[in-house]
Amino acid sequence: MFRRYASCAGLAALILAPPAFAHHPSGAGSTGGAGPIATIWASTLEQGHSAAAVVFEMIKISPFSDAELKAFAGKHIHAHSLDAILAPTLIYAYGVTNDLTVIARLPVVTRRDIREGHHSHGPAGDSVDARGDSSGLGDLTLLSQYRFYNDKVARTEAALLLGVKTPTGRTNEYDTLGARFETEFQPGSGSWDGLFGVAFTQRFAAWSFDANVLYHQANGGAQDTDLGDRFHYNAALSWRVTGGHGTPMGRMSLGAMPEPMYHGGPKPRGHRHTHDEPATPRGPALDLVLELNGEWHAQQRISGVKDENSGGNVVYLSPGLRLSMDKWSGFVSVGIPVVNHVNGVQAEPDWRLITGVAVGF
């Protein structure tokens, strides 16, 4: 039988980093052949096996000009802008049993060139405050993935996702003017949040279809701010172009896991090779991936007051590829927004890049 790596993330992209729509990394994730990069699949790690990945995510934002920020300020609209979000992330997954995998995800979050308009009735008129960058350790996310359905004949799997986001991230970053950044711009949220979802996988020949939904229930955090619930929904179609046996192999989203851990790799002493588990070729394997990655984000509340310029819905069309060999794999995915609906006045994302390397052991 074929076992594959799965995990999560980001969410991350399992799983998730601090919320605030368009201005936070997706957090999406998982972690090894053919399989998605940001979508969470239903496969789990073999008992006692581990996988790790280093993932780099960048979201390029279409910033407001200084003239636009001044115009918003003149209308008493508290608008802000930024240039990009960068989030290098460490992911580790461990197979507790053949059907239960636990995943940890820890990002470092940087928001670059934060600016906002400032209204003034004085002779100088409206102005723009250049607040600089905010950077620091983000919130640690822990996710469990329990595979409750595994039809080896039909090659269909389903898994339950349960997790928690912990308030480990920095929440006291200050701007170049000496003012504390609002919570939405901090690396951490200061809140304990719950994660609930399901994942589905269907394999056929050299193809794999994967989908998942994940709900992120946000609670009150730093500076009396509730950043708003998030709902992630993803679907992916993957095709193994070359390498392997024409069958989707083990993987770990947000970075494919290397082949040997699920197929032809290290096995317990005394394991006997069968025709059900042909040895994995030594040559590299190439997978092509096409994903739809969506995120709906509720509006944030500060001291109980709803921020009308927050929340919305973004969907990325994300082509990607993965090259894997032995215990290692590298991957890249570029997301282009096909739905970019934000509430009120917000700078919108232009594109998203996810890339990284993964290893199994």
PAVEXPA-242041 format. One record per residue: residue number from 0; residue in three letters; x, y, z of N, C-alpha, C in turn. Coordinates in steps of 0.05 Angstrom, whole numbers, plus 5000, padded with zeros to 4 digits. Layout:
N
 seq type n.xx n.yy n.zz ca.xx ca.yy ca.zz c.xx c.yy c.zz
 NUM  ALA    X    Y    Z     X     Y     Z    X    Y    Z
...
This chain:
361
 seq type n.xx n.yy n.zz ca.xx ca.yy ca.zz c.xx c.yy c.zz
   0  MET 5017 4977 5000  5000  5000  5000 5018 5025 5000
   1  PHE 5007 5047 4992  5022  5072  4990 5015 5090 5013
   2  ARG 5035 5097 5029  5030  5117  5051 5042 5143 5042
   3  ARG 5029 5165 5050  5039  5191  5042 5041 5209 5066
   4  TYR 5057 5231 5063  5059  5250  5084 5038 5270 5083
   5  ALA 5027 5276 5105  5008  5298  5105 5013 5313 5130
   6  SER 5002 5336 5131  5004  5351  5156 4984 5372 5153
   7  CYS 4995 5393 5158  4976  5413  5154 4987 5438 5144
   8  ALA 4980 5456 5163  4982  5480  5167 4970 5487 5165
   9  GLY 4969 5524 5151  4975  5541  5148 4965 5538 5144
  10  LEU 4956 5488 5166  4946  5504  5160 4964 5513 5162
  11  ALA 4979 5513 5132  4993  5527  5130 4991 5520 5127
  12  ALA 4997 5533 5095  4997  5537  5094 4991 5528 5101
  13  LEU 4974 5507 5145  4963  5506  5157 4959 5514 5167
  14  ILE 4966 5521 5164  4951  5532  5183 4955 5561 5188
  15  LEU 4953 5573 5207  4950  5601  5204 4968 5617 5221
  16  ALA 4971 5641 5213  4986  5661  5228 4965 5681 5238
  17  PRO 4974 5703 5250  4954  5721  5261 4936 5732 5240
  18  PRO 4910 5737 5245  4892  5746  5225 4893 5775 5220
  19  ALA 4879 5785 5201  4873  5812  5194 4873 5815 5165
  20  PHE 4860 5798 5152  4854  5797  5124 4874 5812 5107
  21  ALA 4883 5801 5086  4900  5813  5067 4926 5823 5079
  22  HIS 4926 5829 5104  4950  5839  5117 4964 5819 5135
  23  HIS 4957 5793 5131  4970  5772  5147 4977 5749 5128
  24  PRO 4997 5734 5135  5004  5710  5119 4981 5690 5121
  25  SER 4980 5673 5101  4958  5654  5100 4960 5634 5122
  26  GLY 4983 5627 5130  4985  5608  5151 4978 5582 5139
  27  ALA 4970 5580 5116  4961  5556  5106 4983 5536 5106
  28  GLY 4975 5511 5107  4997  5494  5104 4994 5466 5111
  29  SER 5012 5451 5103  5015  5423  5108 5043 5416 5101
  30  THR 5050 5391 5102  5077  5384  5095 5081 5358 5080
  31  GLY 5101 5320 5034  5111  5309  5016 5100 5297 4994
  32  GLY 5107 5245 4924  5098  5256  4903 5076 5274 4898
  33  ALA 5058 5268 4883  5039  5287  4873 5020 5295 4895
  34  GLY 5018 5320 4900  5000  5330  4921 5002 5360 4923
  35  PRO 4984 5373 4937  4982  5402  4938 5005 5414 4954
  36  ILE 5008 5441 4951  5028  5456  4966 5016 5471 4989
  37  ALA 4993 5484 4984  4980  5500  5005 4955 5487 5016
  38  THR 4942 5470 5000  4918  5455  5009 4926 5433 5029
  39  ILE 4909 5428 5048  4914  5407  5068 4901 5381 5057
  40  TRP 4917 5360 5055  4905  5334  5046 4898 5317 5070
  41  ALA 4886 5294 5064  4876  5276  5086 4896 5255 5094
  42  SER 4918 5251 5079  4937  5230  5086 4953 5238 5111
  43  THR 4961 5217 5126  4976  5221  5151 5003 5208 5149
  44  LEU 5021 5216 5167  5048  5204  5169 5046 5176 5181
  45  GLU 5065 5159 5173  5067  5133  5186 5075 5136 5215
  46  GLN 5066 5118 5232  5072  5119  5261 5102 5120 5265
  47  GLY 5111 5139 5282  5139  5142  5289 5156 5157 5269
  48  HIS 5144 5165 5246  5159  5180  5226 5155 5210 5230
  49  SER 5175 5226 5221  5173  5255  5224 5179 5268 5197
  50  ALA 5171 5293 5194  5177  5309  5171 5180 5338 5180
  51  ALA 5197 5353 5166  5202  5381  5173 5204 5397 5147
  52  ALA 5197 5422 5149  5198  5439  5125 5205 5468 5134
  53  VAL 5220 5482 5117  5224  5510  5120 5210 5523 5096
  54  VAL 5190 5540 5103  5173  5552  5082 5176 5582 5083
  55  PHE 5178 5594 5059  5178  5623  5057 5154 5632 5042
  56  GLU 5138 5650 5054  5114  5661  5041 5117 5691 5039
  57  MET 5110 5701 5015  5110  5730  5011 5084 5738 4998
  58  ILE 5070 5758 5009  5046  5769  4997 5053 5798 4989
  59  LYS 5052 5803 4963  5058  5830  4953 5031 5846 4953
  60  ILE 5031 5869 4966  5007  5885  4968 5009 5908 4948
  61  SER 4985 5916 4937  4984  5940  4920 4979 5964 4938
  62  PRO 5001 5979 4944  4998  6000  4965 4983 6025 4955
  63  PHE 4972 6039 4973  4960  6065  4967 4983 6085 4964
  64  SER 4979 6105 4946  4998  6127  4944 4994 6146 4967
  65  ASP 5013 6164 4971  5011  6184  4991 4986 6202 4986
  66  ALA 4982 6208 4960  4959  6225  4953 4933 6211 4961
  67  GLU 4931 6185 4956  4907  6171  4963 4902 6170 4994
  68  LEU 4924 6166 5008  4922  6166  5038 4913 6193 5048
  69  LYS 4923 6214 5037  4915  6241  5045 4886 6246 5039
  70  ALA 4877 6236 5015  4849  6240  5008 4831 6225 5027
  71  PHE 4839 6200 5035  4823  6185  5054 4822 6200 5081
  72  ALA 4845 6210 5089  4846  6224  5115 4828 6248 5115
  73  GLY 4826 6262 5092  4809  6286  5089 4780 6279 5092
  74  LYS 4773 6254 5086  4745  6245  5089 4741 6231 5116
  75  HIS 4760 6233 5134  4759  6221  5161 4758 6190 5159
  76  ILE 4772 6179 5138  4774  6150  5136 4802 6142 5145
  77  HIS 4803 6126 5166  4829  6118  5177 4840 6095 5160
  78  ALA 4853 6101 5138  4864  6081  5120 4894 6078 5124
  79  HIS 4904 6054 5119  4932  6049  5121 4941 6033 5097
  80  SER 4967 6031 5093  4978  6017  5070 5004 6003 5078
  81  LEU 5011 5983 5064  5037  5970  5067 5045 5958 5041
  82  ASP 5071 5952 5039  5082  5943  5013 5081 5912 5010
  83  ALA 5087 5897 5031  5089  5868  5029 5089 5856 5057
  84  ILE 5082 5830 5058  5084  5813  5082 5103 5790 5076
  85  LEU 5123 5786 5093  5142  5764  5090 5139 5746 5115
  86  ALA 5138 5720 5110  5135  5701  5133 5150 5676 5129
  87  PRO 5176 5675 5136  5191  5650  5137 5180 5633 5160
  88  THR 5176 5607 5156  5161  5590  5175 5175 5563 5178
  89  LEU 5176 5553 5203  5185  5526  5209 5161 5508 5213
  90  ILE 5161 5485 5201  5139  5466  5204 5151 5438 5212
  91  TYR 5139 5426 5232  5147  5399  5240 5122 5382 5244
  92  ALA 5123 5357 5233  5101  5339  5236 5111 5312 5246
  93  TYR 5094 5299 5263  5101  5273  5274 5078 5254 5273
  94  GLY 5083 5229 5264  5062  5209  5263 5059 5195 5290
  95  VAL 5038 5202 5305  5033  5189  5331 5023 5161 5326
  96  THR 5005 5157 5307  4996  5131  5297 4994 5133 5267
  97  ASN 4987 5111 5254  4985  5112  5225 4962 5130 5216
  98  ASP 4943 5136 5234  4920  5153  5227 4919 5179 5243
  99  LEU 4940 5185 5258  4940  5210  5274 4967 5224 5271
 100  THR 4967 5248 5260  4991  5264  5257 4988 5290 5272
 101  VAL 5009 5299 5285  5008  5326  5298 5028 5343 5285
 102  ILE 5021 5369 5282  5038  5388  5267 5042 5413 5283
 103  ALA 5066 5424 5282  5072  5450  5295 5082 5469 5273
 104  ARG 5073 5494 5275  5080  5514  5255 5087 5540 5269
 105  LEU 5112 5550 5264  5121  5574  5278 5132 5594 5257
 106  PRO 5119 5617 5253  5129  5636  5233 5144 5660 5245
 107  VAL 5159 5673 5229  5169  5700  5235 5156 5719 5215
 108  VAL 5141 5739 5225  5125  5755  5208 5136 5783 5205
 109  THR 5139 5793 5181  5148  5820  5175 5129 5834 5157
 110  ARG 5120 5858 5165  5104  5876  5147 5121 5900 5140
 111  ARG 5123 5905 5115  5142  5926  5105 5128 5951 5097
 112  ASP 5140 5974 5103  5132  6000  5095 5102 6006 5102
 113  ILE 5096 6006 5127  5069  6012  5137 5066 6043 5137
 114  ARG 5045 6053 5124  5039  6082  5123 5010 6086 5128
 115  GLU 5003 6110 5138  4975  6117  5142 4971 6147 5140
 116  GLY 4947 6155 5131  4941  6183  5129 4934 6195 5156
 117  HIS 4941 6221 5158  4936  6235  5183 4921 6261 5177
 118  HIS 4897 6265 5188  4881  6288  5183 4889 6311 5202
 119  SER 4891 6335 5191  4898  6358  5207 4883 6383 5196
 120  HIS 4874 6399 5215  4861  6424  5207 4880 6448 5207
 121  GLY 4905 6442 5212  4926  6463  5213 4934 6472 5185
 122  PRO 4952 6491 5184  4961  6502  5158 4975 6481 5141
 123  ALA 4988 6461 5153  5002  6441  5137 4983 6422 5123
 124  GLY 4959 6420 5133  4939  6403  5120 4944 6373 5126
 125  ASP 4930 6357 5112  4933  6328  5116 4961 6318 5108
 126  SER 4970 6297 5122  4997  6286  5118 4996 6256 5118
 127  VAL 5019 6244 5113  5023  6215  5113 5045 6208 5133
 128  ASP 5038 6190 5151  5058  6181  5171 5071 6155 5160
 129  ALA 5098 6157 5156  5113  6133  5148 5122 6119 5174
 130  ARG 5109 6096 5180  5113  6083  5206 5134 6062 5205
 131  GLY 5144 6054 5181  5165  6035  5179 5155 6006 5179
 132  ASP 5173 5987 5188  5167  5959  5186 5160 5948 5214
 133  SER 5145 5927 5214  5139  5912  5239 5149 5883 5234
 134  SER 5165 5873 5253  5176  5846  5249 5181 5832 5275
 135  GLY 5176 5806 5276  5182  5791  5300 5170 5763 5298
 136  LEU 5174 5747 5320  5165  5720  5322 5134 5720 5322
 137  GLY 5122 5703 5306  5093  5701  5305 5082 5680 5324
 138  ASP 5056 5675 5322  5043  5656  5340 5047 5627 5331
 139  LEU 5052 5610 5351  5055  5581  5346 5028 5568 5342
 140  THR 5025 5553 5320  5001  5538  5315 5006 5508 5318
 141  LEU 4988 5494 5333  4989  5465  5336 4964 5453 5324
 142  LEU 4968 5433 5306  4945  5421  5292 4947 5391 5294
 143  SER 4924 5378 5300  4923  5349  5298 4906 5341 5274
 144  GLN 4914 5320 5261  4900  5310  5237 4894 5281 5241
 145  TYR 4868 5275 5244  4859  5247  5249 4845 5237 5225
 146  ARG 4857 5216 5212  4845  5204  5188 4824 5184 5197
 147  PHE 4799 5190 5193  4777  5173  5202 4766 5155 5180
 148  TYR 4775 5160 5155  4766  5143  5133 4789 5138 5114
 149  ASN 4794 5112 5108  4816  5105  5090 4809 5080 5074
 150  ASP 4797 5085 5051  4790  5063  5032 4814 5058 5014
 151  LYS 4829 5037 5019  4853  5032  5004 4848 5022 4976
 152  VAL 4824 5011 4971  4817  5002  4944 4809 5025 4927
 153  ALA 4791 5042 4937  4782  5065  4922 4802 5088 4923
 154  ARG 4822 5085 4942  4843  5105  4946 4830 5132 4953
 155  THR 4812 5131 4973  4798  5154  4983 4804 5157 5013
 156  GLU 4810 5182 5021  4815  5187  5050 4801 5212 5059
 157  ALA 4794 5213 5085  4783  5236  5097 4794 5239 5125
 158  ALA 4798 5264 5134  4810  5269  5160 4797 5293 5174
 159  LEU 4797 5291 5200  4788  5313  5217 4811 5330 5227
 160  LEU 4808 5356 5226  4829  5375  5234 4821 5390 5259
 161  LEU 4837 5389 5280  4832  5403  5305 4858 5415 5315
 162  GLY 4857 5441 5323  4881  5453  5332 4877 5478 5348
 163  VAL 4899 5491 5355  4899  5515  5371 4921 5533 5362
 164  LYS 4916 5559 5362  4937  5579  5357 4943 5592 5384
 165  THR 4968 5591 5391  4976  5601  5418 4988 5630 5415
 166  PRO 4986 5645 5437  4996  5673  5436 5025 5676 5442
 167  THR 5042 5663 5426  5071  5664  5430 5084 5688 5416
 168  GLY 5070 5700 5397  5082  5721  5381 5085 5748 5395
 169  ARG 5103 5765 5384  5107  5791  5395 5083 5809 5391
 170  THR 5076 5825 5411  5053  5843  5408 5060 5871 5417
 171  ASN 5086 5877 5420  5094  5903  5430 5114 5916 5411
 172  GLU 5111 5913 5385  5128  5926  5366 5120 5956 5363
 173  TYR 5140 5974 5361  5135  6002  5358 5145 6013 5331
 174  ASP 5131 6034 5321  5139  6044  5295 5161 6065 5298
 175  THR 5169 6077 5275  5191  6095  5275 5185 6122 5290
 176  LEU 5159 6126 5294  5150  6150  5308 5148 6146 5338
 177  GLY 5153 6122 5347  5152  6115  5376 5125 6106 5385
 178  ALA 5106 6102 5367  5079  6093  5374 5077 6062 5371
 179  ARG 5062 6050 5388  5058  6021  5386 5040 6014 5362
 180  PHE 5048 5995 5347  5032  5986  5324 5006 5974 5335
 181  GLU 4984 5978 5319  4959  5965  5325 4963 5935 5324
 182  THR 4945 5920 5336  4949  5891  5337 4949 5878 5310
 183  GLU 4934 5889 5291  4933  5877  5264 4960 5879 5250
 184  PHE 4978 5897 5259  5005  5899  5248 5026 5886 5265
 185  GLN 5019 5875 5287  5038  5861  5305 5044 5833 5294
 186  PRO 5068 5822 5299  5074  5795  5291 5055 5774 5304
 187  GLY 5047 5779 5329  5029  5761  5343 5003 5774 5349
 188  SER 4983 5758 5357  4957  5768  5362 4950 5772 5392
 189  GLY 4964 5757 5409  4958  5758  5437 4934 5741 5445
 190  SER 4923 5725 5427  4898  5710  5433 4903 5680 5430
 191  TRP 4886 5665 5445  4884  5636  5442 4860 5631 5422
 192  ASP 4866 5618 5400  4845  5614  5380 4842 5584 5374
 193  GLY 4818 5576 5366  4813  5548  5359 4812 5544 5329
 194  LEU 4819 5519 5320  4819  5512  5292 4803 5486 5289
 195  PHE 4784 5486 5269  4767  5463  5264 4763 5459 5234
 196  GLY 4766 5435 5224  4762  5431  5196 4763 5402 5188
 197  VAL 4761 5397 5162  4762  5370  5150 4779 5372 5125
 198  ALA 4790 5349 5117  4806  5347  5093 4798 5322 5078
 199  PHE 4800 5323 5051  4792  5300  5034 4813 5296 5012
 200  THR 4818 5270 5006  4838  5263  4985 4826 5241 4968
 201  GLN 4829 5244 4942  4822  5222  4923 4844 5219 4903
 202  ARG 4857 5195 4902  4878  5190  4884 4869 5173 4861
 203  PHE 4880 5178 4837  4873  5161  4814 4896 5163 4794
 204  ALA 4908 5140 4787  4932  5139  4770 4953 5158 4780
 205  ALA 4963 5175 4762  4984  5195  4769 4973 5221 4779
 206  TRP 4946 5222 4784  4933  5246  4793 4924 5244 4822
 207  SER 4920 5268 4834  4909  5269  4861 4892 5294 4863
 208  PHE 4868 5290 4875  4850  5313  4881 4849 5315 4911
 209  ASP 4853 5339 4921  4853  5345  4950 4837 5370 4955
 210  ALA 4823 5370 4978  4807  5393  4986 4806 5394 5016
 211  ASN 4803 5418 5027  4799  5421  5056 4785 5447 5062
 212  VAL 4772 5447 5085  4761  5472  5097 4772 5474 5125
 213  LEU 4777 5498 5134  4788  5502  5161 4777 5528 5172
 214  TYR 4764 5526 5196  4753  5550  5209 4771 5558 5232
 215  HIS 4778 5584 5232  4795  5595  5253 4778 5613 5270
 216  GLN 4773 5605 5294  4757  5620  5313 4775 5638 5329
 217  ALA 4774 5664 5323  4792  5684  5336 4778 5694 5362
 218  ASN 4795 5700 5382  4785  5711  5407 4799 5737 5413
 219  GLY 4791 5750 5434  4803  5776  5442 4832 5772 5449
 220  GLY 4849 5791 5439  4878  5789  5445 4889 5815 5454
 221  ALA 4913 5822 5444  4927  5846  5453 4912 5871 5446
 222  GLN 4915 5891 5463  4902  5917  5460 4872 5915 5456
 223  ASP 4860 5896 5470  4831  5892  5469 4821 5889 5440
 224  THR 4835 5874 5424  4829  5871  5396 4822 5842 5390
 225  ASP 4799 5838 5376  4791  5813  5365 4795 5815 5335
 226  LEU 4815 5801 5324  4822  5804  5296 4802 5792 5277
 227  GLY 4782 5777 5286  4761  5767  5269 4766 5738 5260
 228  ASP 4744 5723 5259  4746  5695  5251 4754 5693 5222
 229  ARG 4765 5670 5214  4774  5665  5187 4764 5638 5178
 230  PHE 4757 5636 5152  4748  5610  5141 4765 5605 5116
 231  HIS 4781 5584 5117  4799  5577  5094 4786 5554 5078
 232  TYR 4786 5556 5052  4775  5535  5036 4793 5532 5011
 233  ASN 4801 5507 5006  4822  5501  4986 4815 5476 4970
 234  ALA 4823 5476 4945  4820  5452  4928 4845 5451 4910
 235  ALA 4855 5427 4904  4879  5425  4888 4878 5400 4870
 236  LEU 4889 5402 4846  4893  5380  4828 4923 5377 4822
 237  SER 4934 5353 4827  4962  5349  4824 4968 5326 4805
 238  TRP 4990 5329 4789  4997  5309  4769 5026 5303 4771
 239  ARG 5033 5277 4774  5061  5269  4774 5070 5266 4745
 240  VAL 5087 5285 4736  5096  5285  4708 5116 5264 4703
 241  THR 5136 5261 4721  5157  5242  4717 5167 5232 4744
 242  GLY 5177 5207 4745  5187  5196  4770 5165 5179 4783
 243  GLY 5173 5161 4801  5154  5144  4815 5142 5123 4797
 244  HIS 5119 5113 4804  5106  5091  4790 5080 5100 4777
 245  GLY 5077 5126 4772  5052  5135  4761 5031 5138 4782
 246  THR 5039 5136 4807  5019  5138  4829 5027 5161 4848
 247  PRO 5009 5178 4856  5015  5199  4875 5029 5187 4900
 248  MET 5052 5199 4907  5068  5189  4929 5065 5206 4953
 249  GLY 5078 5198 4974  5077  5212  5000 5083 5241 4998
 250  ARG 5071 5257 5014  5075  5286  5013 5069 5299 5039
 251  MET 5075 5325 5041  5069  5341  5064 5065 5369 5054
 252  SER 5041 5379 5053  5035  5404  5041 5053 5426 5052
 253  LEU 5053 5448 5037  5072  5469  5044 5099 5456 5043
 254  GLY 5103 5439 5024  5128  5426  5020 5125 5397 5019
 255  ALA 5129 5385 4996  5127  5356  4994 5147 5343 5011
 256  MET 5139 5321 5023  5158  5305  5038 5171 5285 5019
 257  PRO 5195 5277 5025  5210  5259  5008 5198 5231 5007
 258  GLU 5203 5218 4984  5191  5192  4979 5198 5171 5000
 259  PRO 5223 5167 5009  5230  5144  5024 5213 5140 5050
 260  MET 5201 5161 5060  5188  5158  5085 5161 5144 5082
 261  TYR 5150 5145 5058  5124  5132  5056 5125 5108 5037
 262  HIS 5147 5107 5021  5147  5086  5001 5175 5078 4994
 263  GLY 5184 5055 5002  5210  5045  4995 5232 5057 5013
 264  GLY 5225 5072 5034  5244  5085  5051 5249 5068 5076
 265  PRO 5260 5081 5096  5266  5065  5121 5242 5051 5132
 266  LYS 5244 5026 5139  5222  5011  5150 5232 4996 5174
 267  PRO 5213 4988 5191  5221  4973  5215 5237 4948 5208
 268  ARG 5255 4940 5226  5271  4916  5221 5253 4892 5219
 269  GLY 5259 4876 5199  5243  4852  5195 5221 4856 5174
 270  HIS 5218 4881 5164  5198  4886  5144 5205 4871 5118
 271  ARG 5185 4859 5106  5189  4844  5082 5177 4859 5059
 272  HIS 5193 4862 5037  5184  4876  5014 5163 4859 4999
 273  THR 5141 4872 4990  5121  4858  4974 5116 4873 4948
 274  HIS 5100 4860 4931  5094  4873  4905 5075 4896 4909
 275  ASP 5063 4899 4933  5046  4922  4938 5062 4947 4943
 276  GLU 5087 4944 4949  5104  4967  4955 5129 4966 4939
 277  PRO 5128 4972 4913  5151  4972  4896 5171 4993 4905
 278  ALA 5197 4987 4901  5218  5006  4910 5216 5031 4894
 279  THR 5220 5053 4908  5219  5079  4895 5244 5084 4878
 280  PRO 5242 5094 4853  5265  5099  4837 5283 5120 4850
 281  ARG 5309 5119 4843  5328  5137  4855 5326 5165 4841
 282  GLY 5316 5166 4817  5315  5191  4802 5295 5210 4814
 283  PRO 5297 5236 4806  5279  5256  4817 5251 5253 4806
 284  ALA 5231 5263 4821  5203  5263  4813 5194 5292 4811
 285  LEU 5178 5297 4790  5168  5324  4785 5138 5324 4785
 286  ASP 5125 5341 4802  5096  5344  4804 5087 5372 4795
 287  LEU 5066 5373 4780  5053  5398  4773 5027 5401 4790
 288  VAL 5022 5424 4801  5000  5429  4819 4984 5454 4811
 289  LEU 4958 5452 4812  4941  5475  4807 4920 5477 4830
 290  GLU 4920 5499 4844  4903  5502  4868 4885 5527 4867
 291  LEU 4863 5525 4881  4847  5548  4888 4848 5551 4918
 292  ASN 4859 5573 4928  4862  5578  4956 4846 5602 4965
 293  GLY 4825 5598 4980  4807  5620  4988 4808 5625 5018
 294  GLU 4804 5650 5025  4802  5657  5054 4781 5680 5057
 295  TRP 4761 5673 5073  4742  5694  5082 4750 5703 5110
 296  HIS 4749 5730 5114  4758  5740  5140 4736 5759 5151
 297  ALA 4727 5754 5175  4708  5772  5188 4721 5798 5196
 298  GLN 4705 5819 5200  4716  5845  5208 4727 5844 5237
 299  GLN 4748 5858 5241  4760  5858  5268 4744 5878 5286
 300  ARG 4747 5873 5312  4734  5891  5332 4755 5901 5351
 301  ILE 4755 5927 5356  4774  5939  5375 4757 5951 5398
 302  SER 4761 5941 5422  4745  5950  5445 4715 5947 5439
 303  GLY 4708 5926 5425  4680  5920  5419 4669 5934 5395
 304  VAL 4685 5953 5383  4675  5968  5360 4685 5956 5334
 305  LYS 4667 5951 5315  4674  5938  5290 4689 5957 5272
 306  ASP 4711 5948 5260  4726  5963  5241 4715 5958 5213
 307  GLU 4702 5979 5201  4689  5975  5175 4710 5971 5153
 308  ASN 4735 5979 5157  4756  5976  5137 4773 5951 5143
 309  SER 4759 5929 5147  4773  5904  5152 4756 5881 5143
 310  GLY 4769 5858 5139  4754  5834  5130 4748 5834 5101
 311  GLY 4738 5811 5092  4732  5808  5063 4737 5779 5054
 312  ASN 4741 5776 5028  4744  5749  5017 4764 5751 4993
 313  VAL 4785 5734 4994  4805  5732  4973 4808 5703 4964
 314  VAL 4809 5699 4938  4814  5672  4927 4838 5674 4908
 315  TYR 4858 5657 4912  4881  5656  4895 4879 5632 4876
 316  LEU 4886 5636 4850  4891  5614  4832 4922 5610 4833
 317  SER 4930 5585 4841  4958  5581  4848 4970 5558 4834
 318  PRO 4983 5562 4811  4999  5541  4798 5025 5537 4813
 319  GLY 5035 5512 4813  5060  5507  4827 5073 5482 4818
 320  LEU 5097 5476 4827  5111  5452  4821 5128 5443 4844
 321  ARG 5135 5417 4844  5151  5406  4865 5171 5387 4853
 322  LEU 5196 5388 4861  5217  5369  4853 5227 5355 4878
 323  SER 5225 5328 4878  5233  5313  4901 5251 5290 4894
 324  MET 5269 5284 4913  5288  5262  4908 5298 5252 4935
 325  ASP 5298 5226 4939  5306  5214  4964 5290 5226 4987
 326  LYS 5304 5237 5007  5290  5247  5031 5282 5277 5028
 327  TRP 5289 5289 5005  5286  5318  5003 5267 5326 4981
 328  SER 5255 5349 4984  5239  5360  4962 5239 5391 4964
 329  GLY 5237 5404 4941  5234  5433  4939 5208 5439 4924
 330  PHE 5196 5462 4930  5170  5468  4919 5167 5499 4916
 331  VAL 5150 5507 4897  5143  5535  4893 5115 5537 4883
 332  SER 5100 5557 4893  5073  5562  4884 5069 5593 4882
 333  VAL 5057 5602 4860  5051  5630  4856 5021 5634 4855
 334  GLY 5010 5650 4873  4981  5654  4873 4974 5682 4862
 335  ILE 4954 5682 4844  4944  5706  4832 4915 5710 4841
 336  PRO 4907 5732 4853  4879  5735  4862 4859 5735 4839
 337  VAL 4839 5718 4840  4818  5718  4821 4792 5729 4833
 338  VAL 4791 5729 4860  4770  5743  4875 4785 5760 4896
 339  ASN 4779 5786 4896  4793  5804  4913 4773 5824 4925
 340  HIS 4755 5814 4942  4734  5831  4953 4741 5838 4982
 341  VAL 4746 5863 4987  4752  5872  5014 4731 5892 5024
 342  ASN 4727 5893 5049  4708  5912  5061 4720 5939 5065
 343  GLY 4705 5960 5057  4714  5987  5061 4739 5994 5045
 344  VAL 4757 6009 5058  4782  6018  5044 4805 6002 5055
 345  GLN 4817 5984 5038  4840  5968  5045 4858 5965 5021
 346  ALA 4884 5964 5026  4903  5957  5005 4900 5927 4999
 347  GLU 4898 5920 4973  4892  5893  4965 4918 5878 4957
 348  PRO 4918 5851 4960  4941  5835  4952 4944 5834 4921
 349  ASP 4968 5835 4911  4974  5833  4883 4980 5804 4875
 350  TRP 4997 5791 4891  5004  5763  4886 5016 5751 4911
 351  ARG 5018 5724 4911  5029  5710  4934 5049 5689 4925
 352  LEU 5072 5687 4938  5092  5667  4932 5096 5649 4957
 353  ILE 5095 5623 4952  5102  5603  4973 5124 5585 4962
 354  THR 5147 5583 4976  5168  5566  4967 5183 5555 4992
 355  GLY 5198 5534 4988  5212  5522  5010 5224 5495 5004
 356  VAL 5234 5482 5025  5246  5456  5023 5236 5439 5046
 357  ALA 5234 5413 5043  5224  5394  5063 5242 5369 5064
 358  VAL 5242 5357 5087  5258  5332  5091 5243 5313 5108
 359  GLY 5246 5287 5103  5233  5267  5120 5253 5250 5135
 360  PHE 5246 5241 5159  5265  5225  5174 5249 5208 5194
